[in-house]
Amino acid sequence: MILSGHARLAGVIGYPVAHSRSPRLHGTWLERHGIDGAYLPLAIAPDDFAACVAALAKMGFAGANVTIPHKEAAFAVCDRVADSARRAGAVNT
């Protein structure tokens, strides 16, 4: 994979994150469709989650999904949440 300086970036935030199949699945899709982008696994410790989210936005990430243990922490930093997420007290995208 060769990315330009204009590649769209996204990823999955977890701790651990090595178990996630998302980077491979999304990476294959991006490549198949000729999209200049990458979907990265981001191993972020719980204490660093809020800072990571702020940094990703500043770095121009298009978005991120979250997996364990960050689903409740992600809920707390969302600008908007669906009613179903509000009832669950957690999000994953």
PyMOL Python script that loads the backbone (N, CA, C, O; Angstrom):
from pymol import cmd

cmd.read_pdbstr("""\
ATOM      1  N   MET A   1       0.843  -1.169   0.000  1.00  0.00           N
ATOM      2  CA  MET A   1       0.000   0.000   0.000  1.00  0.00           C
ATOM      3  C   MET A   1       0.889   1.232   0.000  1.00  0.00           C
ATOM      4  O   MET A   1       1.793   1.356   0.826  1.00  0.00           O
ATOM      5  N   ILE A   2       0.631   2.126  -0.914  1.00  0.00           N
ATOM      6  CA  ILE A   2       1.339   3.395  -0.986  1.00  0.00           C
ATOM      7  C   ILE A   2       0.302   4.491  -0.809  1.00  0.00           C
ATOM      8  O   ILE A   2      -0.682   4.552  -1.546  1.00  0.00           O
ATOM      9  N   LEU A   3       0.529   5.358   0.173  1.00  0.00           N
ATOM     10  CA  LEU A   3      -0.404   6.432   0.456  1.00  0.00           C
ATOM     11  C   LEU A   3       0.175   7.757  -0.006  1.00  0.00           C
ATOM     12  O   LEU A   3       1.379   7.997   0.086  1.00  0.00           O
ATOM     13  N   SER A   4      -0.702   8.605  -0.502  1.00  0.00           N
ATOM     14  CA  SER A   4      -0.276   9.954  -0.865  1.00  0.00           C
ATOM     15  C   SER A   4      -0.322  10.820   0.392  1.00  0.00           C
ATOM     16  O   SER A   4      -0.724  10.360   1.460  1.00  0.00           O
ATOM     17  N   GLY A   5       0.081  12.036   0.255  1.00  0.00           N
ATOM     18  CA  GLY A   5      -0.019  12.967   1.370  1.00  0.00           C
ATOM     19  C   GLY A   5      -1.443  13.407   1.644  1.00  0.00           C
ATOM     20  O   GLY A   5      -1.694  14.180   2.568  1.00  0.00           O
ATOM     21  N   HIS A   6      -2.383  12.910   0.835  1.00  0.00           N
ATOM     22  CA  HIS A   6      -3.790  13.278   0.989  1.00  0.00           C
ATOM     23  C   HIS A   6      -4.655  12.077   1.359  1.00  0.00           C
ATOM     24  O   HIS A   6      -5.879  12.140   1.243  1.00  0.00           O
ATOM     25  N   ALA A   7      -4.043  10.998   1.796  1.00  0.00           N
ATOM     26  CA  ALA A   7      -4.784   9.774   2.122  1.00  0.00           C
ATOM     27  C   ALA A   7      -5.769  10.024   3.256  1.00  0.00           C
ATOM     28  O   ALA A   7      -5.496  10.782   4.187  1.00  0.00           O
ATOM     29  N   ARG A   8      -6.913   9.372   3.153  1.00  0.00           N
ATOM     30  CA  ARG A   8      -7.906   9.424   4.234  1.00  0.00           C
ATOM     31  C   ARG A   8      -7.546   8.356   5.247  1.00  0.00           C
ATOM     32  O   ARG A   8      -7.288   7.207   4.887  1.00  0.00           O
ATOM     33  N   LEU A   9      -7.530   8.738   6.512  1.00  0.00           N
ATOM     34  CA  LEU A   9      -7.148   7.817   7.570  1.00  0.00           C
ATOM     35  C   LEU A   9      -8.312   7.553   8.507  1.00  0.00           C
ATOM     36  O   LEU A   9      -9.098   8.448   8.819  1.00  0.00           O
ATOM     37  N   ALA A  10      -8.407   6.317   8.944  1.00  0.00           N
ATOM     38  CA  ALA A  10      -9.384   5.902   9.942  1.00  0.00           C
ATOM     39  C   ALA A  10      -8.749   4.752  10.714  1.00  0.00           C
ATOM     40  O   ALA A  10      -7.672   4.277  10.355  1.00  0.00           O
ATOM     41  N   GLY A  11      -9.413   4.310  11.764  1.00  0.00           N
ATOM     42  CA  GLY A  11      -8.838   3.210  12.515  1.00  0.00           C
ATOM     43  C   GLY A  11      -9.776   2.662  13.561  1.00  0.00           C
ATOM     44  O   GLY A  11     -10.917   3.102  13.707  1.00  0.00           O
ATOM     45  N   VAL A  12      -9.261   1.689  14.285  1.00  0.00           N
ATOM     46  CA  VAL A  12      -9.981   1.100  15.405  1.00  0.00           C
ATOM     47  C   VAL A  12      -9.109   1.283  16.641  1.00  0.00           C
ATOM     48  O   VAL A  12      -7.922   0.955  16.636  1.00  0.00           O
ATOM     49  N   ILE A  13      -9.719   1.814  17.702  1.00  0.00           N
ATOM     50  CA  ILE A  13      -9.015   2.078  18.951  1.00  0.00           C
ATOM     51  C   ILE A  13      -9.401   0.999  19.953  1.00  0.00           C
ATOM     52  O   ILE A  13     -10.584   0.779  20.212  1.00  0.00           O
ATOM     53  N   GLY A  14      -8.416   0.338  20.507  1.00  0.00           N
ATOM     54  CA  GLY A  14      -8.662  -0.690  21.511  1.00  0.00           C
ATOM     55  C   GLY A  14      -7.433  -0.908  22.362  1.00  0.00           C
ATOM     56  O   GLY A  14      -6.376  -0.329  22.111  1.00  0.00           O
ATOM     57  N   TYR A  15      -7.584  -1.763  23.389  1.00  0.00           N
ATOM     58  CA  TYR A  15      -6.440  -2.088  24.241  1.00  0.00           C
ATOM     59  C   TYR A  15      -6.735  -3.388  24.958  1.00  0.00           C
ATOM     60  O   TYR A  15      -7.337  -3.380  26.032  1.00  0.00           O
ATOM     61  N   PRO A  16      -6.332  -4.475  24.397  1.00  0.00           N
ATOM     62  CA  PRO A  16      -5.506  -4.644  23.202  1.00  0.00           C
ATOM     63  C   PRO A  16      -6.346  -4.472  21.932  1.00  0.00           C
ATOM     64  O   PRO A  16      -7.574  -4.407  21.997  1.00  0.00           O
ATOM     65  N   VAL A  17      -5.686  -4.400  20.800  1.00  0.00           N
ATOM     66  CA  VAL A  17      -6.396  -4.232  19.534  1.00  0.00           C
ATOM     67  C   VAL A  17      -5.957  -5.260  18.492  1.00  0.00           C
ATOM     68  O   VAL A  17      -6.545  -5.337  17.413  1.00  0.00           O
ATOM     69  N   ALA A  18      -4.941  -6.040  18.803  1.00  0.00           N
ATOM     70  CA  ALA A  18      -4.408  -7.006  17.828  1.00  0.00           C
ATOM     71  C   ALA A  18      -5.447  -8.033  17.383  1.00  0.00           C
ATOM     72  O   ALA A  18      -5.329  -8.592  16.292  1.00  0.00           O
ATOM     73  N   HIS A  19      -6.457  -8.289  18.205  1.00  0.00           N
ATOM     74  CA  HIS A  19      -7.486  -9.281  17.875  1.00  0.00           C
ATOM     75  C   HIS A  19      -8.456  -8.786  16.799  1.00  0.00           C
ATOM     76  O   HIS A  19      -9.150  -9.588  16.174  1.00  0.00           O
ATOM     77  N   SER A  20      -8.507  -7.474  16.582  1.00  0.00           N
ATOM     78  CA  SER A  20      -9.504  -6.900  15.675  1.00  0.00           C
ATOM     79  C   SER A  20      -9.207  -7.251  14.221  1.00  0.00           C
ATOM     80  O   SER A  20      -8.078  -7.114  13.748  1.00  0.00           O
ATOM     81  N   ARG A  21     -10.229  -7.700  13.535  1.00  0.00           N
ATOM     82  CA  ARG A  21     -10.114  -7.986  12.104  1.00  0.00           C
ATOM     83  C   ARG A  21     -10.405  -6.757  11.247  1.00  0.00           C
ATOM     84  O   ARG A  21     -10.213  -6.781  10.031  1.00  0.00           O
ATOM     85  N   SER A  22     -10.864  -5.693  11.878  1.00  0.00           N
ATOM     86  CA  SER A  22     -11.269  -4.494  11.138  1.00  0.00           C
ATOM     87  C   SER A  22     -10.186  -3.916  10.238  1.00  0.00           C
ATOM     88  O   SER A  22     -10.488  -3.594   9.089  1.00  0.00           O
ATOM     89  N   PRO A  23      -8.937  -3.765  10.691  1.00  0.00           N
ATOM     90  CA  PRO A  23      -7.935  -3.187   9.781  1.00  0.00           C
ATOM     91  C   PRO A  23      -7.752  -4.001   8.500  1.00  0.00           C
ATOM     92  O   PRO A  23      -7.618  -3.433   7.416  1.00  0.00           O
ATOM     93  N   ARG A  24      -7.746  -5.305   8.620  1.00  0.00           N
ATOM     94  CA  ARG A  24      -7.583  -6.143   7.423  1.00  0.00           C
ATOM     95  C   ARG A  24      -8.810  -6.036   6.521  1.00  0.00           C
ATOM     96  O   ARG A  24      -8.678  -5.899   5.305  1.00  0.00           O
ATOM     97  N   LEU A  25     -10.001  -6.099   7.114  1.00  0.00           N
ATOM     98  CA  LEU A  25     -11.236  -6.027   6.319  1.00  0.00           C
ATOM     99  C   LEU A  25     -11.354  -4.686   5.599  1.00  0.00           C
ATOM    100  O   LEU A  25     -11.600  -4.642   4.394  1.00  0.00           O
ATOM    101  N   HIS A  26     -11.180  -3.599   6.338  1.00  0.00           N
ATOM    102  CA  HIS A  26     -11.311  -2.274   5.733  1.00  0.00           C
ATOM    103  C   HIS A  26     -10.162  -1.980   4.777  1.00  0.00           C
ATOM    104  O   HIS A  26     -10.362  -1.346   3.741  1.00  0.00           O
ATOM    105  N   GLY A  27      -8.958  -2.439   5.119  1.00  0.00           N
ATOM    106  CA  GLY A  27      -7.809  -2.247   4.235  1.00  0.00           C
ATOM    107  C   GLY A  27      -8.007  -2.918   2.890  1.00  0.00           C
ATOM    108  O   GLY A  27      -7.680  -2.351   1.847  1.00  0.00           O
ATOM    109  N   THR A  28      -8.546  -4.135   2.919  1.00  0.00           N
ATOM    110  CA  THR A  28      -8.830  -4.855   1.676  1.00  0.00           C
ATOM    111  C   THR A  28      -9.846  -4.090   0.839  1.00  0.00           C
ATOM    112  O   THR A  28      -9.682  -3.964  -0.374  1.00  0.00           O
ATOM    113  N   TRP A  29     -10.886  -3.582   1.475  1.00  0.00           N
ATOM    114  CA  TRP A  29     -11.929  -2.834   0.773  1.00  0.00           C
ATOM    115  C   TRP A  29     -11.350  -1.562   0.151  1.00  0.00           C
ATOM    116  O   TRP A  29     -11.633  -1.255  -1.007  1.00  0.00           O
ATOM    117  N   LEU A  30     -10.543  -0.824   0.915  1.00  0.00           N
ATOM    118  CA  LEU A  30      -9.931   0.400   0.383  1.00  0.00           C
ATOM    119  C   LEU A  30      -9.082   0.096  -0.847  1.00  0.00           C
ATOM    120  O   LEU A  30      -9.162   0.792  -1.858  1.00  0.00           O
ATOM    121  N   GLU A  31      -8.269  -0.950  -0.747  1.00  0.00           N
ATOM    122  CA  GLU A  31      -7.397  -1.320  -1.863  1.00  0.00           C
ATOM    123  C   GLU A  31      -8.201  -1.770  -3.077  1.00  0.00           C
ATOM    124  O   GLU A  31      -7.909  -1.372  -4.205  1.00  0.00           O
ATOM    125  N   ARG A  32      -9.204  -2.593  -2.843  1.00  0.00           N
ATOM    126  CA  ARG A  32     -10.026  -3.107  -3.938  1.00  0.00           C
ATOM    127  C   ARG A  32     -10.702  -1.986  -4.709  1.00  0.00           C
ATOM    128  O   ARG A  32     -10.877  -2.080  -5.924  1.00  0.00           O
ATOM    129  N   HIS A  33     -11.079  -0.933  -4.012  1.00  0.00           N
ATOM    130  CA  HIS A  33     -11.796   0.171  -4.650  1.00  0.00           C
ATOM    131  C   HIS A  33     -10.884   1.339  -5.020  1.00  0.00           C
ATOM    132  O   HIS A  33     -11.361   2.405  -5.407  1.00  0.00           O
ATOM    133  N   GLY A  34      -9.576   1.136  -4.900  1.00  0.00           N
ATOM    134  CA  GLY A  34      -8.627   2.163  -5.309  1.00  0.00           C
ATOM    135  C   GLY A  34      -8.702   3.441  -4.498  1.00  0.00           C
ATOM    136  O   GLY A  34      -8.433   4.526  -5.014  1.00  0.00           O
ATOM    137  N   ILE A  35      -9.065   3.317  -3.233  1.00  0.00           N
ATOM    138  CA  ILE A  35      -9.201   4.495  -2.376  1.00  0.00           C
ATOM    139  C   ILE A  35      -7.871   4.769  -1.676  1.00  0.00           C
ATOM    140  O   ILE A  35      -7.273   3.875  -1.079  1.00  0.00           O
ATOM    141  N   ASP A  36      -7.429   5.996  -1.758  1.00  0.00           N
ATOM    142  CA  ASP A  36      -6.191   6.433  -1.127  1.00  0.00           C
ATOM    143  C   ASP A  36      -6.463   6.610   0.367  1.00  0.00           C
ATOM    144  O   ASP A  36      -6.857   7.687   0.815  1.00  0.00           O
ATOM    145  N   GLY A  37      -6.250   5.549   1.121  1.00  0.00           N
ATOM    146  CA  GLY A  37      -6.533   5.616   2.545  1.00  0.00           C
ATOM    147  C   GLY A  37      -6.008   4.411   3.283  1.00  0.00           C
ATOM    148  O   GLY A  37      -5.519   3.452   2.687  1.00  0.00           O
ATOM    149  N   ALA A  38      -6.120   4.482   4.603  1.00  0.00           N
ATOM    150  CA  ALA A  38      -5.687   3.381   5.456  1.00  0.00           C
ATOM    151  C   ALA A  38      -6.581   3.316   6.685  1.00  0.00           C
ATOM    152  O   ALA A  38      -7.066   4.334   7.178  1.00  0.00           O
ATOM    153  N   TYR A  39      -6.786   2.099   7.165  1.00  0.00           N
ATOM    154  CA  TYR A  39      -7.555   1.843   8.381  1.00  0.00           C
ATOM    155  C   TYR A  39      -6.590   1.161   9.346  1.00  0.00           C
ATOM    156  O   TYR A  39      -6.175   0.023   9.122  1.00  0.00           O
ATOM    157  N   LEU A  40      -6.241   1.859  10.411  1.00  0.00           N
ATOM    158  CA  LEU A  40      -5.136   1.455  11.265  1.00  0.00           C
ATOM    159  C   LEU A  40      -5.578   0.906  12.618  1.00  0.00           C
ATOM    160  O   LEU A  40      -6.556   1.391  13.186  1.00  0.00           O
ATOM    161  N   PRO A  41      -4.873  -0.098  13.144  1.00  0.00           N
ATOM    162  CA  PRO A  41      -5.113  -0.544  14.516  1.00  0.00           C
ATOM    163  C   PRO A  41      -4.382   0.405  15.467  1.00  0.00           C
ATOM    164  O   PRO A  41      -3.190   0.657  15.297  1.00  0.00           O
ATOM    165  N   LEU A  42      -5.085   0.926  16.455  1.00  0.00           N
ATOM    166  CA  LEU A  42      -4.505   1.891  17.387  1.00  0.00           C
ATOM    167  C   LEU A  42      -4.613   1.343  18.807  1.00  0.00           C
ATOM    168  O   LEU A  42      -5.689   1.368  19.404  1.00  0.00           O
ATOM    169  N   ALA A  43      -3.507   0.854  19.342  1.00  0.00           N
ATOM    170  CA  ALA A  43      -3.472   0.299  20.701  1.00  0.00           C
ATOM    171  C   ALA A  43      -3.303   1.457  21.679  1.00  0.00           C
ATOM    172  O   ALA A  43      -2.202   1.977  21.858  1.00  0.00           O
ATOM    173  N   ILE A  44      -4.402   1.852  22.307  1.00  0.00           N
ATOM    174  CA  ILE A  44      -4.413   3.017  23.188  1.00  0.00           C
ATOM    175  C   ILE A  44      -4.884   2.593  24.574  1.00  0.00           C
ATOM    176  O   ILE A  44      -5.980   2.057  24.731  1.00  0.00           O
ATOM    177  N   ALA A  45      -4.048   2.838  25.571  1.00  0.00           N
ATOM    178  CA  ALA A  45      -4.391   2.509  26.958  1.00  0.00           C
ATOM    179  C   ALA A  45      -5.567   3.369  27.416  1.00  0.00           C
ATOM    180  O   ALA A  45      -5.730   4.493  26.942  1.00  0.00           O
ATOM    181  N   PRO A  46      -6.385   2.854  28.330  1.00  0.00           N
ATOM    182  CA  PRO A  46      -7.559   3.604  28.790  1.00  0.00           C
ATOM    183  C   PRO A  46      -7.248   5.021  29.269  1.00  0.00           C
ATOM    184  O   PRO A  46      -8.016   5.940  28.984  1.00  0.00           O
ATOM    185  N   ASP A  47      -6.158   5.219  29.976  1.00  0.00           N
ATOM    186  CA  ASP A  47      -5.829   6.559  30.474  1.00  0.00           C
ATOM    187  C   ASP A  47      -5.506   7.545  29.352  1.00  0.00           C
ATOM    188  O   ASP A  47      -5.528   8.757  29.571  1.00  0.00           O
ATOM    189  N   ASP A  48      -5.212   7.046  28.173  1.00  0.00           N
ATOM    190  CA  ASP A  48      -4.842   7.901  27.043  1.00  0.00           C
ATOM    191  C   ASP A  48      -5.964   8.078  26.025  1.00  0.00           C
ATOM    192  O   ASP A  48      -5.766   8.730  25.000  1.00  0.00           O
ATOM    193  N   PHE A  49      -7.137   7.508  26.289  1.00  0.00           N
ATOM    194  CA  PHE A  49      -8.208   7.488  25.293  1.00  0.00           C
ATOM    195  C   PHE A  49      -8.661   8.889  24.877  1.00  0.00           C
ATOM    196  O   PHE A  49      -8.687   9.195  23.684  1.00  0.00           O
ATOM    197  N   ALA A  50      -9.015   9.740  25.835  1.00  0.00           N
ATOM    198  CA  ALA A  50      -9.533  11.073  25.490  1.00  0.00           C
ATOM    199  C   ALA A  50      -8.495  11.877  24.714  1.00  0.00           C
ATOM    200  O   ALA A  50      -8.840  12.559  23.748  1.00  0.00           O
ATOM    201  N   ALA A  51      -7.238  11.809  25.119  1.00  0.00           N
ATOM    202  CA  ALA A  51      -6.177  12.526  24.403  1.00  0.00           C
ATOM    203  C   ALA A  51      -6.013  11.977  22.991  1.00  0.00           C
ATOM    204  O   ALA A  51      -5.760  12.736  22.055  1.00  0.00           O
ATOM    205  N   CYS A  52      -6.154  10.670  22.834  1.00  0.00           N
ATOM    206  CA  CYS A  52      -6.049  10.050  21.511  1.00  0.00           C
ATOM    207  C   CYS A  52      -7.149  10.562  20.588  1.00  0.00           C
ATOM    208  O   CYS A  52      -6.880  10.921  19.442  1.00  0.00           O
ATOM    209  N   VAL A  53      -8.373  10.597  21.076  1.00  0.00           N
ATOM    210  CA  VAL A  53      -9.495  11.062  20.255  1.00  0.00           C
ATOM    211  C   VAL A  53      -9.252  12.500  19.803  1.00  0.00           C
ATOM    212  O   VAL A  53      -9.466  12.829  18.637  1.00  0.00           O
ATOM    213  N   ALA A  54      -8.810  13.348  20.715  1.00  0.00           N
ATOM    214  CA  ALA A  54      -8.525  14.740  20.357  1.00  0.00           C
ATOM    215  C   ALA A  54      -7.399  14.821  19.326  1.00  0.00           C
ATOM    216  O   ALA A  54      -7.468  15.622  18.394  1.00  0.00           O
ATOM    217  N   ALA A  55      -6.376  14.004  19.488  1.00  0.00           N
ATOM    218  CA  ALA A  55      -5.243  14.016  18.555  1.00  0.00           C
ATOM    219  C   ALA A  55      -5.655  13.527  17.173  1.00  0.00           C
ATOM    220  O   ALA A  55      -5.217  14.082  16.165  1.00  0.00           O
ATOM    221  N   LEU A  56      -6.492  12.492  17.114  1.00  0.00           N
ATOM    222  CA  LEU A  56      -6.929  11.975  15.814  1.00  0.00           C
ATOM    223  C   LEU A  56      -7.672  13.044  15.029  1.00  0.00           C
ATOM    224  O   LEU A  56      -7.466  13.189  13.824  1.00  0.00           O
ATOM    225  N   ALA A  57      -8.526  13.787  15.699  1.00  0.00           N
ATOM    226  CA  ALA A  57      -9.259  14.857  15.024  1.00  0.00           C
ATOM    227  C   ALA A  57      -8.287  15.911  14.496  1.00  0.00           C
ATOM    228  O   ALA A  57      -8.444  16.386  13.371  1.00  0.00           O
ATOM    229  N   LYS A  58      -7.293  16.277  15.290  1.00  0.00           N
ATOM    230  CA  LYS A  58      -6.316  17.282  14.858  1.00  0.00           C
ATOM    231  C   LYS A  58      -5.452  16.778  13.710  1.00  0.00           C
ATOM    232  O   LYS A  58      -4.990  17.568  12.887  1.00  0.00           O
ATOM    233  N   MET A  59      -5.232  15.463  13.648  1.00  0.00           N
ATOM    234  CA  MET A  59      -4.418  14.889  12.574  1.00  0.00           C
ATOM    235  C   MET A  59      -5.224  14.628  11.311  1.00  0.00           C
ATOM    236  O   MET A  59      -4.678  14.157  10.314  1.00  0.00           O
ATOM    237  N   GLY A  60      -6.529  14.932  11.344  1.00  0.00           N
ATOM    238  CA  GLY A  60      -7.346  14.804  10.157  1.00  0.00           C
ATOM    239  C   GLY A  60      -7.911  13.420   9.898  1.00  0.00           C
ATOM    240  O   GLY A  60      -8.301  13.119   8.771  1.00  0.00           O
ATOM    241  N   PHE A  61      -7.963  12.568  10.921  1.00  0.00           N
ATOM    242  CA  PHE A  61      -8.581  11.254  10.736  1.00  0.00           C
ATOM    243  C   PHE A  61     -10.046  11.441  10.355  1.00  0.00           C
ATOM    244  O   PHE A  61     -10.738  12.292  10.914  1.00  0.00           O
ATOM    245  N   ALA A  62     -10.507  10.644   9.407  1.00  0.00           N
ATOM    246  CA  ALA A  62     -11.904  10.701   8.973  1.00  0.00           C
ATOM    247  C   ALA A  62     -12.829  10.110  10.025  1.00  0.00           C
ATOM    248  O   ALA A  62     -14.001  10.479  10.094  1.00  0.00           O
ATOM    249  N   GLY A  63     -12.318   9.197  10.844  1.00  0.00           N
ATOM    250  CA  GLY A  63     -13.128   8.583  11.879  1.00  0.00           C
ATOM    251  C   GLY A  63     -12.417   7.404  12.500  1.00  0.00           C
ATOM    252  O   GLY A  63     -11.316   7.026  12.100  1.00  0.00           O
ATOM    253  N   ALA A  64     -13.084   6.831  13.495  1.00  0.00           N
ATOM    254  CA  ALA A  64     -12.526   5.658  14.166  1.00  0.00           C
ATOM    255  C   ALA A  64     -13.652   4.871  14.812  1.00  0.00           C
ATOM    256  O   ALA A  64     -14.678   5.419  15.213  1.00  0.00           O
ATOM    257  N   ASN A  65     -13.429   3.597  14.897  1.00  0.00           N
ATOM    258  CA  ASN A  65     -14.295   2.714  15.668  1.00  0.00           C
ATOM    259  C   ASN A  65     -13.583   2.432  16.980  1.00  0.00           C
ATOM    260  O   ASN A  65     -12.370   2.615  17.083  1.00  0.00           O
ATOM    261  N   VAL A  66     -14.321   1.992  17.970  1.00  0.00           N
ATOM    262  CA  VAL A  66     -13.709   1.620  19.241  1.00  0.00           C
ATOM    263  C   VAL A  66     -14.102   0.201  19.599  1.00  0.00           C
ATOM    264  O   VAL A  66     -15.181  -0.275  19.246  1.00  0.00           O
ATOM    265  N   THR A  67     -13.217  -0.454  20.294  1.00  0.00           N
ATOM    266  CA  THR A  67     -13.489  -1.781  20.819  1.00  0.00           C
ATOM    267  C   THR A  67     -13.064  -1.786  22.283  1.00  0.00           C
ATOM    268  O   THR A  67     -12.721  -0.742  22.839  1.00  0.00           O
ATOM    269  N   ILE A  68     -13.086  -2.943  22.894  1.00  0.00           N
ATOM    270  CA  ILE A  68     -12.784  -3.022  24.321  1.00  0.00           C
ATOM    271  C   ILE A  68     -11.454  -2.366  24.636  1.00  0.00           C
ATOM    272  O   ILE A  68     -10.515  -2.521  23.854  1.00  0.00           O
ATOM    273  N   PRO A  69     -11.326  -1.673  25.692  1.00  0.00           N
ATOM    274  CA  PRO A  69     -12.282  -1.364  26.759  1.00  0.00           C
ATOM    275  C   PRO A  69     -12.891   0.034  26.640  1.00  0.00           C
ATOM    276  O   PRO A  69     -13.307   0.604  27.649  1.00  0.00           O
ATOM    277  N   HIS A  70     -12.951   0.594  25.441  1.00  0.00           N
ATOM    278  CA  HIS A  70     -13.251   2.018  25.271  1.00  0.00           C
ATOM    279  C   HIS A  70     -14.696   2.380  24.932  1.00  0.00           C
ATOM    280  O   HIS A  70     -14.974   3.560  24.718  1.00  0.00           O
ATOM    281  N   LYS A  71     -15.611   1.445  24.874  1.00  0.00           N
ATOM    282  CA  LYS A  71     -16.959   1.770  24.397  1.00  0.00           C
ATOM    283  C   LYS A  71     -17.695   2.763  25.292  1.00  0.00           C
ATOM    284  O   LYS A  71     -18.405   3.632  24.786  1.00  0.00           O
ATOM    285  N   GLU A  72     -17.538   2.652  26.612  1.00  0.00           N
ATOM    286  CA  GLU A  72     -18.174   3.615  27.511  1.00  0.00           C
ATOM    287  C   GLU A  72     -17.450   4.960  27.473  1.00  0.00           C
ATOM    288  O   GLU A  72     -18.093   6.010  27.495  1.00  0.00           O
ATOM    289  N   ALA A  73     -16.126   4.935  27.417  1.00  0.00           N
ATOM    290  CA  ALA A  73     -15.357   6.185  27.346  1.00  0.00           C
ATOM    291  C   ALA A  73     -15.678   6.938  26.055  1.00  0.00           C
ATOM    292  O   ALA A  73     -15.719   8.168  26.052  1.00  0.00           O
ATOM    293  N   ALA A  74     -15.904   6.221  24.977  1.00  0.00           N
ATOM    294  CA  ALA A  74     -16.249   6.856  23.705  1.00  0.00           C
ATOM    295  C   ALA A  74     -17.594   7.570  23.808  1.00  0.00           C
ATOM    296  O   ALA A  74     -17.772   8.656  23.255  1.00  0.00           O
ATOM    297  N   PHE A  75     -18.524   6.965  24.506  1.00  0.00           N
ATOM    298  CA  PHE A  75     -19.836   7.582  24.718  1.00  0.00           C
ATOM    299  C   PHE A  75     -19.667   8.966  25.348  1.00  0.00           C
ATOM    300  O   PHE A  75     -20.349   9.917  24.965  1.00  0.00           O
ATOM    301  N   ALA A  76     -18.762   9.068  26.307  1.00  0.00           N
ATOM    302  CA  ALA A  76     -18.565  10.315  27.045  1.00  0.00           C
ATOM    303  C   ALA A  76     -17.989  11.437  26.184  1.00  0.00           C
ATOM    304  O   ALA A  76     -18.176  12.608  26.514  1.00  0.00           O
ATOM    305  N   VAL A  77     -17.301  11.119  25.101  1.00  0.00           N
ATOM    306  CA  VAL A  77     -16.687  12.172  24.276  1.00  0.00           C
ATOM    307  C   VAL A  77     -17.445  12.438  22.975  1.00  0.00           C
ATOM    308  O   VAL A  77     -16.990  13.233  22.152  1.00  0.00           O
ATOM    309  N   CYS A  78     -18.584  11.790  22.778  1.00  0.00           N
ATOM    310  CA  CYS A  78     -19.367  11.991  21.548  1.00  0.00           C
ATOM    311  C   CYS A  78     -20.084  13.337  21.556  1.00  0.00           C
ATOM    312  O   CYS A  78     -20.581  13.782  22.590  1.00  0.00           O
ATOM    313  N   ASP A  79     -20.130  13.973  20.397  1.00  0.00           N
ATOM    314  CA  ASP A  79     -20.906  15.203  20.235  1.00  0.00           C
ATOM    315  C   ASP A  79     -22.395  14.896  20.150  1.00  0.00           C
ATOM    316  O   ASP A  79     -23.225  15.649  20.660  1.00  0.00           O
ATOM    317  N   ARG A  80     -22.726  13.780  19.499  1.00  0.00           N
ATOM    318  CA  ARG A  80     -24.115  13.343  19.332  1.00  0.00           C
ATOM    319  C   ARG A  80     -24.169  11.842  19.520  1.00  0.00           C
ATOM    320  O   ARG A  80     -23.228  11.136  19.158  1.00  0.00           O
ATOM    321  N   VAL A  81     -25.261  11.345  20.084  1.00  0.00           N
ATOM    322  CA  VAL A  81     -25.444   9.897  20.215  1.00  0.00           C
ATOM    323  C   VAL A  81     -26.885   9.534  19.884  1.00  0.00           C
ATOM    324  O   VAL A  81     -27.810  10.308  20.132  1.00  0.00           O
ATOM    325  N   ALA A  82     -27.056   8.357  19.325  1.00  0.00           N
ATOM    326  CA  ALA A  82     -28.392   7.842  19.024  1.00  0.00           C
ATOM    327  C   ALA A  82     -29.079   7.445  20.331  1.00  0.00           C
ATOM    328  O   ALA A  82     -28.422   7.198  21.342  1.00  0.00           O
ATOM    329  N   ASP A  83     -30.394   7.389  20.293  1.00  0.00           N
ATOM    330  CA  ASP A  83     -31.142   6.971  21.479  1.00  0.00           C
ATOM    331  C   ASP A  83     -30.711   5.594  21.960  1.00  0.00           C
ATOM    332  O   ASP A  83     -30.617   5.355  23.164  1.00  0.00           O
ATOM    333  N   SER A  84     -30.449   4.686  21.024  1.00  0.00           N
ATOM    334  CA  SER A  84     -30.029   3.335  21.418  1.00  0.00           C
ATOM    335  C   SER A  84     -28.682   3.373  22.148  1.00  0.00           C
ATOM    336  O   SER A  84     -28.476   2.618  23.098  1.00  0.00           O
ATOM    337  N   ALA A  85     -27.777   4.233  21.721  1.00  0.00           N
ATOM    338  CA  ALA A  85     -26.488   4.376  22.412  1.00  0.00           C
ATOM    339  C   ALA A  85     -26.689   4.994  23.788  1.00  0.00           C
ATOM    340  O   ALA A  85     -26.026   4.609  24.751  1.00  0.00           O
ATOM    341  N   ARG A  86     -27.596   5.943  23.878  1.00  0.00           N
ATOM    342  CA  ARG A  86     -27.884   6.573  25.168  1.00  0.00           C
ATOM    343  C   ARG A  86     -28.415   5.536  26.151  1.00  0.00           C
ATOM    344  O   ARG A  86     -28.033   5.534  27.321  1.00  0.00           O
ATOM    345  N   ARG A  87     -29.287   4.665  25.682  1.00  0.00           N
ATOM    346  CA  ARG A  87     -29.816   3.611  26.560  1.00  0.00           C
ATOM    347  C   ARG A  87     -28.719   2.645  26.990  1.00  0.00           C
ATOM    348  O   ARG A  87     -28.704   2.188  28.133  1.00  0.00           O
ATOM    349  N   ALA A  88     -27.804   2.334  26.080  1.00  0.00           N
ATOM    350  CA  ALA A  88     -26.719   1.394  26.390  1.00  0.00           C
ATOM    351  C   ALA A  88     -25.600   2.053  27.192  1.00  0.00           C
ATOM    352  O   ALA A  88     -24.865   1.378  27.913  1.00  0.00           O
ATOM    353  N   GLY A  89     -25.474   3.367  27.064  1.00  0.00           N
ATOM    354  CA  GLY A  89     -24.376   4.064  27.721  1.00  0.00           C
ATOM    355  C   GLY A  89     -23.030   3.765  27.089  1.00  0.00           C
ATOM    356  O   GLY A  89     -21.987   3.917  27.723  1.00  0.00           O
ATOM    357  N   ALA A  90     -23.061   3.336  25.821  1.00  0.00           N
ATOM    358  CA  ALA A  90     -21.831   2.959  25.120  1.00  0.00           C
ATOM    359  C   ALA A  90     -22.027   3.126  23.620  1.00  0.00           C
ATOM    360  O   ALA A  90     -23.151   3.103  23.116  1.00  0.00           O
ATOM    361  N   VAL A  91     -20.907   3.297  22.915  1.00  0.00           N
ATOM    362  CA  VAL A  91     -20.908   3.380  21.453  1.00  0.00           C
ATOM    363  C   VAL A  91     -19.737   2.574  20.920  1.00  0.00           C
ATOM    364  O   VAL A  91     -18.870   2.143  21.680  1.00  0.00           O
ATOM    365  N   ASN A  92     -19.717   2.372  19.599  1.00  0.00           N
ATOM    366  CA  ASN A  92     -18.536   1.725  19.024  1.00  0.00           C
ATOM    367  C   ASN A  92     -18.082   2.361  17.713  1.00  0.00           C
ATOM    368  O   ASN A  92     -17.100   1.906  17.127  1.00  0.00           O
ATOM    369  N   THR A  93     -18.755   3.381  17.246  1.00  0.00           N
ATOM    370  CA  THR A  93     -18.333   4.053  16.017  1.00  0.00           C
ATOM    371  C   THR A  93     -18.398   5.555  16.204  1.00  0.00           C
ATOM    372  O   THR A  93     -18.081   6.307  15.281  1.00  0.00           O
TER     373      THR A  93
END
""", "prot")
cmd.dss("prot")
cmd.show_as("cartoon", "prot")
cmd.util.cbc("prot")
cmd.orient("prot")
